[in-house]
Amino acid sequence: MNYNHPNRNSSTVGIRLMCAIVFLSFSFVWLYCFQADVLAAAQHILSKGLTQYKPFVGAVLITLVLQLLQTIVYAFARLRKRSYALTYLPSMLVLALITDIHIDIDNQFSLGSWWWLFPLVLVVWVILVVLARMLQTVEPDTETTSLFSRAMWINMLTMALLIILLVAFSNTNAVFHYRMRAETRLLSGDYEGALQMGVKSLESDADLQMIRMYALSRTGELGERLFAYPVPEQSESSMLPVEGKVKFVMYPTDSLYKFLGARPKGEMTTTRYLELMQRRDTIDDKHIADYQLCGLLIEKRIDDFVRLLRRYYSESDTLIIDQLPRHYREAMTLYTHLRSRPVVIYQNSVMDEDWKNLQELEAKYPDATERKGKVEEQYRATYWYYYEYE
């Protein structure tokens, strides 16, 4: 006798639809909104700059291919009802693999732990599929699979677990993402856009600092906004890629050297490079001057800063006060109050009032940790905070 089981044949339709919606939505958003610039960096490195990653097209194509992979897996595994979501594990695994881009991919390409982790996860998955197939034989065919059914929510929880594991295995290094997004903006000439990457974060590194200094220099605001960002590397050697301590991944270094005036010949320090560039009569040395001055501020060499400032912002040995960028005014105010016999006495009523308010605020909090926190709330973006607390 031949029996038909319409419930068995259609029991997974609702679950399949919901799982597909969850996967397609997550995969596209993950690729397009969170991993696009990292994938662009990977493609740039692997193709040696010959091809360019298109975020929207890439997100759509990868998502569709992974959905096709799940369809093939389902055709072989034939998991249904409570265990259907397991058919998405191979697709999730591949998605984690391609978005786990190492931050040093420009130095060497490596699978890292994936060479053993990928097959291990697949073996565990095969075991789970076998067990799920065995349990399917005792599942009642009449069990409901509506939106609020037990089977539906077991699958949704499984999908949520897969997503959590995928995020855990992928590259979620915030600073690396800021760097790649900033470089993508640099490539399109959007220097202000590059400066918005990670603008509210206190995390940074030497490479991101170099990118921000370059973008600020291109917008003419290096001396105006540098210390509004974290400055993790207190050395001139981290301002430019001259010494090899910092680098771009996608953005051509020649574009930076063209902006500054010339590529360095042979090995030299950043200080030496800037000094040589400053001597050239064929370029506008304002950007070079700002790099030199900001380098001294970063290293907290405030006396050297004052001497160099007088070279660039003086007329007839008189400092041109109204032309000084914000951080230079802050540094001059700091210098005037710290030195008993300053070479230059800088007076600015607004700056003096702000400095007085800072001293009064610090006097209210004898505990160093509490004092730093209170000062940071109001003066985080100033050179004064950097000089005293970083």
C-alpha positions as CSV (number, residue, x, y, z in Angstrom):
1,M,0.0,0.0,0.0
2,N,1.3,3.5,-0.9
3,Y,0.8,6.4,1.5
4,N,1.3,10.1,0.8
5,H,2.6,12.4,3.5
6,P,1.8,16.0,2.5
7,N,2.8,17.3,5.9
8,R,6.2,15.7,5.6
9,N,6.8,17.1,2.1
10,S,5.7,20.7,3.1
11,S,6.7,20.8,6.7
12,T,10.0,22.7,6.1
13,V,8.7,25.3,3.7
14,G,8.0,28.0,6.3
15,I,11.2,27.2,8.1
16,R,13.2,27.3,4.9
17,L,11.7,30.7,4.0
18,M,12.5,32.2,7.4
19,C,16.1,30.8,7.4
20,A,16.7,32.1,3.9
21,I,15.4,35.6,4.9
22,V,17.7,35.6,8.0
23,F,20.8,34.4,6.0
24,L,20.3,36.6,3.0
25,S,19.7,39.7,5.1
26,F,22.6,39.1,7.4
27,S,25.1,38.1,4.7
28,F,24.4,41.2,2.6
29,V,24.5,43.6,5.5
30,W,27.7,41.9,6.9
31,L,29.5,42.1,3.6
32,Y,28.2,45.5,2.4
33,C,28.2,47.5,5.6
34,F,30.9,45.9,7.8
35,Q,33.4,44.0,5.7
36,A,33.4,45.9,2.4
37,D,36.6,47.9,2.9
38,V,38.5,44.9,4.4
39,L,37.5,42.8,1.3
40,A,38.6,45.6,-0.9
41,A,42.0,45.6,0.8
42,A,42.2,41.8,0.4
43,Q,41.4,42.0,-3.3
44,H,43.8,44.8,-3.9
45,I,46.7,42.8,-2.3
46,L,45.8,39.5,-3.9
47,S,45.4,41.0,-7.4
48,K,48.4,43.3,-6.9
49,G,46.3,46.3,-7.5
50,L,45.0,45.1,-10.9
51,T,41.3,44.8,-9.9
52,Q,39.0,46.7,-7.6
53,Y,36.4,45.4,-5.3
54,K,32.8,46.7,-5.8
55,P,31.1,46.5,-2.4
56,F,27.5,46.2,-3.6
57,V,28.2,43.8,-6.5
58,G,30.5,41.8,-4.3
59,A,28.0,41.5,-1.4
60,V,25.2,40.4,-3.8
61,L,27.3,37.8,-5.7
62,I,28.9,36.3,-2.6
63,T,25.5,36.1,-0.8
64,L,23.9,34.4,-3.8
65,V,26.7,31.9,-4.2
66,L,26.6,31.0,-0.5
67,Q,22.8,30.6,-0.7
68,L,23.3,28.3,-3.7
69,L,25.8,26.3,-1.6
70,Q,23.2,25.9,1.1
71,T,20.7,24.7,-1.5
72,I,23.1,22.0,-2.7
73,V,23.9,21.0,0.9
74,Y,20.2,20.7,1.7
75,A,19.7,18.5,-1.4
76,F,22.2,16.0,0.0
77,A,21.6,16.4,3.8
78,R,17.7,16.5,3.6
79,L,17.4,18.0,7.0
80,R,14.0,19.3,7.9
81,K,12.0,20.8,10.7
82,R,14.1,21.3,13.9
83,S,17.5,20.6,12.3
84,Y,17.0,22.5,9.0
85,A,19.2,25.5,10.0
86,L,22.2,23.2,10.2
87,T,22.3,23.2,6.3
88,Y,23.6,26.8,6.6
89,L,26.7,25.9,8.5
90,P,28.9,25.3,5.5
91,S,27.8,28.7,4.0
92,M,28.4,30.4,7.3
93,L,31.8,28.8,7.5
94,V,32.9,30.0,4.1
95,L,31.6,33.4,4.9
96,A,33.7,33.5,8.0
97,L,36.7,32.3,6.1
98,I,36.6,35.0,3.5
99,T,36.0,37.8,6.0
100,D,38.7,36.7,8.4
101,I,41.3,39.0,6.7
102,H,44.5,39.3,8.7
103,I,45.7,42.8,9.5
104,D,49.1,42.0,8.0
105,I,47.7,40.7,4.7
106,D,49.9,43.1,2.8
107,N,53.0,41.4,4.2
108,Q,52.0,37.8,3.6
109,F,48.8,35.8,2.8
110,S,48.1,33.0,5.2
111,L,45.1,30.9,6.1
112,G,46.2,31.1,9.7
113,S,44.3,28.5,11.8
114,W,41.8,27.9,9.1
115,W,43.9,25.1,7.5
116,W,42.9,22.8,10.4
117,L,39.8,24.6,11.8
118,F,37.9,24.4,8.5
119,P,38.0,20.6,8.1
120,L,37.5,20.1,11.8
121,V,34.3,22.1,11.8
122,L,33.1,20.2,8.7
123,V,33.7,16.9,10.4
124,V,31.8,18.0,13.5
125,W,29.0,19.2,11.2
126,V,28.8,15.9,9.4
127,I,28.4,14.1,12.8
128,L,25.6,16.5,13.7
129,V,23.9,15.9,10.4
130,V,24.0,12.2,10.9
131,L,22.5,12.5,14.4
132,A,19.8,14.9,13.1
133,R,18.8,12.5,10.4
134,M,18.4,9.8,13.0
135,L,16.2,12.0,15.2
136,Q,14.0,13.0,12.2
137,T,12.7,9.4,12.1
138,V,11.0,9.9,15.5
139,E,9.7,13.5,14.8
140,P,5.9,13.5,14.4
141,D,4.8,14.4,10.9
142,T,1.9,16.5,12.2
143,E,4.1,18.8,14.3
144,T,3.3,22.4,13.3
145,T,5.9,24.7,11.7
146,S,4.1,28.0,12.1
147,L,6.0,31.2,13.0
148,F,5.6,30.6,16.7
149,S,6.1,26.9,16.7
150,R,8.9,25.1,18.7
151,A,10.5,23.9,15.5
152,M,10.7,27.4,14.0
153,W,12.3,28.9,17.1
154,I,14.8,26.1,17.4
155,N,15.9,26.9,13.8
156,M,16.0,30.6,14.6
157,L,18.2,30.0,17.7
158,T,20.5,27.8,15.5
159,M,20.8,30.6,13.0
160,A,21.6,33.1,15.7
161,L,24.3,30.8,17.1
162,L,25.8,30.4,13.7
163,I,25.9,34.2,13.2
164,I,27.5,34.7,16.6
165,L,30.2,32.1,15.7
166,L,30.7,33.7,12.3
167,V,31.3,37.2,13.9
168,A,33.7,35.7,16.4
169,F,35.8,34.1,13.7
170,S,35.8,37.0,11.3
171,N,38.0,40.1,11.4
172,T,36.4,42.5,13.8
173,N,39.5,44.6,14.6
174,A,38.1,48.1,14.9
175,V,41.3,50.0,14.1
176,F,42.0,47.9,11.0
177,H,38.5,48.6,9.7
178,Y,39.0,52.3,10.4
179,R,42.2,52.2,8.4
180,M,40.8,50.4,5.4
181,R,37.7,52.6,5.3
182,A,39.9,55.7,5.6
183,E,42.2,54.5,2.8
184,T,39.1,53.8,0.6
185,R,38.1,57.5,1.1
186,L,41.6,58.7,0.3
187,L,41.4,56.8,-3.0
188,S,38.3,58.7,-4.0
189,G,39.8,62.0,-2.8
190,D,37.4,62.3,0.1
191,Y,39.9,63.5,2.8
192,E,37.2,64.8,5.2
193,G,35.4,61.4,4.8
194,A,38.7,59.7,5.7
195,L,38.9,61.8,8.9
196,Q,35.4,60.7,10.0
197,M,36.5,57.0,10.2
198,G,36.7,56.1,13.9
199,V,36.4,59.8,14.9
200,K,34.5,58.9,18.1
201,S,36.8,56.1,19.0
202,L,39.7,56.2,21.4
203,E,41.3,53.3,19.6
204,S,44.1,54.0,17.1
205,D,47.5,52.9,15.9
206,A,50.5,54.3,14.2
207,D,49.2,53.6,10.7
208,L,45.9,55.2,11.3
209,Q,47.7,58.2,12.9
210,M,49.7,58.6,9.7
211,I,46.6,58.4,7.5
212,R,44.9,61.1,9.6
213,M,47.8,63.4,9.5
214,Y,48.0,63.1,5.8
215,A,44.3,63.8,5.4
216,L,44.5,66.7,7.8
217,S,47.4,68.1,5.8
218,R,45.4,67.8,2.6
219,T,42.6,69.8,4.1
220,G,45.0,72.3,5.6
221,E,44.0,71.5,9.2
222,L,46.9,69.6,10.6
223,G,47.7,72.2,13.2
224,E,44.0,72.8,13.9
225,R,42.6,69.3,14.5
226,L,45.5,66.8,15.1
227,F,45.0,66.3,18.8
228,A,41.2,65.9,18.4
229,Y,42.2,62.3,17.6
230,P,44.1,59.8,19.7
231,V,47.9,60.1,19.1
232,P,49.2,56.6,20.1
233,E,52.7,57.0,18.7
234,Q,54.6,59.9,20.3
235,S,57.4,60.0,17.7
236,E,58.1,61.8,14.4
237,S,59.0,58.4,12.8
238,S,55.3,57.5,12.8
239,M,54.1,60.5,10.8
240,L,55.3,59.4,7.4
241,P,56.2,56.1,5.8
242,V,59.8,57.3,5.2
243,E,61.3,55.0,7.9
244,G,59.1,52.0,7.1
245,K,57.4,52.0,10.5
246,V,54.0,53.0,9.1
247,K,52.5,52.2,5.7
248,F,49.4,52.3,3.5
249,V,47.7,49.1,2.3
250,M,45.8,50.3,-0.7
251,Y,46.6,54.0,-1.1
252,P,49.7,54.6,-3.3
253,T,52.6,56.0,-1.2
254,D,53.7,58.0,-4.3
255,S,50.6,60.2,-4.0
256,L,51.7,61.3,-0.5
257,Y,55.2,62.0,-1.7
258,K,53.9,63.9,-4.7
259,F,51.8,66.0,-2.4
260,L,54.8,66.8,-0.1
261,G,57.1,67.4,-3.1
262,A,59.5,64.5,-3.6
263,R,60.1,60.8,-2.8
264,P,63.0,60.2,-0.4
265,K,66.2,58.9,-1.9
266,G,67.7,56.1,0.1
267,E,67.3,55.6,3.8
268,M,66.7,58.6,6.0
269,T,64.8,59.6,9.1
270,T,61.5,61.5,9.0
271,T,63.2,64.5,10.5
272,R,65.9,64.6,7.8
273,Y,63.4,64.1,5.0
274,L,61.3,67.1,6.2
275,E,64.4,69.2,6.6
276,L,65.5,68.5,3.0
277,M,62.0,69.2,1.7
278,Q,61.8,72.5,3.6
279,R,64.9,73.7,1.8
280,R,63.4,73.2,-1.7
281,D,62.4,76.4,-3.3
282,T,60.1,74.7,-5.9
283,I,57.3,73.7,-3.5
284,D,54.9,75.3,-1.0
285,D,56.5,74.5,2.3
286,K,53.4,75.2,4.5
287,H,52.5,71.5,4.6
288,I,56.2,70.6,5.4
289,A,56.2,73.3,8.1
290,D,53.0,71.8,9.7
291,Y,54.5,68.3,9.7
292,Q,57.7,69.6,11.3
293,L,55.8,71.6,13.9
294,C,53.3,68.9,14.7
295,G,56.1,66.4,15.0
296,L,57.7,68.5,17.7
297,L,54.4,68.8,19.5
298,I,53.9,65.0,19.3
299,E,57.3,64.5,20.9
300,K,56.5,67.3,23.4
301,R,59.6,69.2,22.5
302,I,57.9,72.5,23.2
303,D,61.0,74.7,23.2
304,D,62.1,73.4,19.8
305,F,58.6,74.0,18.6
306,V,58.7,77.7,19.7
307,R,62.0,78.2,17.9
308,L,60.7,76.7,14.7
309,L,57.3,78.4,14.9
310,R,59.1,81.8,14.9
311,R,60.7,80.8,11.5
312,Y,57.4,80.1,9.8
313,Y,54.9,82.5,11.6
314,S,56.9,85.6,12.1
315,E,57.3,88.9,10.4
316,S,60.2,91.2,11.4
317,D,60.8,88.9,14.5
318,T,57.1,89.5,15.5
319,L,54.9,86.4,15.9
320,I,51.8,86.7,13.7
321,I,49.2,85.7,16.4
322,D,46.1,85.8,14.3
323,Q,47.4,83.2,11.8
324,L,48.3,80.5,14.3
325,P,46.2,77.3,14.1
326,R,44.4,76.2,17.3
327,H,47.0,73.7,18.6
328,Y,49.8,76.1,18.0
329,R,48.0,78.7,20.1
330,E,47.5,76.1,22.8
331,A,51.1,75.2,22.7
332,M,52.3,78.8,22.9
333,T,50.0,79.4,25.8
334,L,51.3,76.3,27.6
335,Y,54.9,77.4,26.9
336,T,54.4,80.9,28.2
337,H,52.9,79.6,31.5
338,L,55.5,76.8,32.0
339,R,58.7,78.7,31.3
340,S,59.9,81.3,33.8
341,R,62.0,83.1,31.1
342,P,60.1,82.4,27.8
343,V,61.8,83.3,24.5
344,V,58.4,84.5,23.3
345,I,55.6,85.8,25.5
346,Y,52.4,84.8,23.9
347,Q,49.2,86.6,25.0
348,N,45.7,85.6,23.8
349,S,42.8,86.5,26.0
350,V,40.6,83.6,24.9
351,M,43.4,81.1,25.4
352,D,44.5,82.6,28.7
353,E,40.9,82.3,30.0
354,D,40.7,78.7,28.9
355,W,44.0,77.9,30.5
356,K,42.9,79.5,33.8
357,N,39.7,77.4,33.7
358,L,41.8,74.3,33.2
359,Q,44.0,75.1,36.2
360,E,40.9,75.7,38.3
361,L,39.3,72.4,37.2
362,E,42.5,70.5,38.0
363,A,42.7,72.1,41.4
364,K,39.3,70.7,42.3
365,Y,40.4,67.1,42.1
366,P,43.4,66.0,44.1
367,D,43.1,62.4,43.0
368,A,45.1,61.9,39.7
369,T,42.7,59.4,38.1
370,E,39.6,61.4,38.9
371,R,41.4,64.6,37.7
372,K,42.3,63.0,34.4
373,G,38.8,61.9,33.8
374,K,37.3,65.3,34.5
375,V,39.9,67.1,32.4
376,E,39.3,64.6,29.5
377,E,35.6,65.4,29.5
378,Q,36.2,69.1,28.6
379,Y,39.8,69.2,27.1
380,R,40.2,65.9,25.4
381,A,40.7,67.5,21.9
382,T,43.3,70.0,23.1
383,Y,47.1,69.9,23.1
384,W,47.0,70.7,26.8
385,Y,45.4,67.4,27.6
386,Y,47.8,65.5,25.3
387,Y,50.9,67.2,26.9
388,E,49.9,66.6,30.5
389,Y,48.1,63.3,30.4
390,E,49.2,61.2,27.3
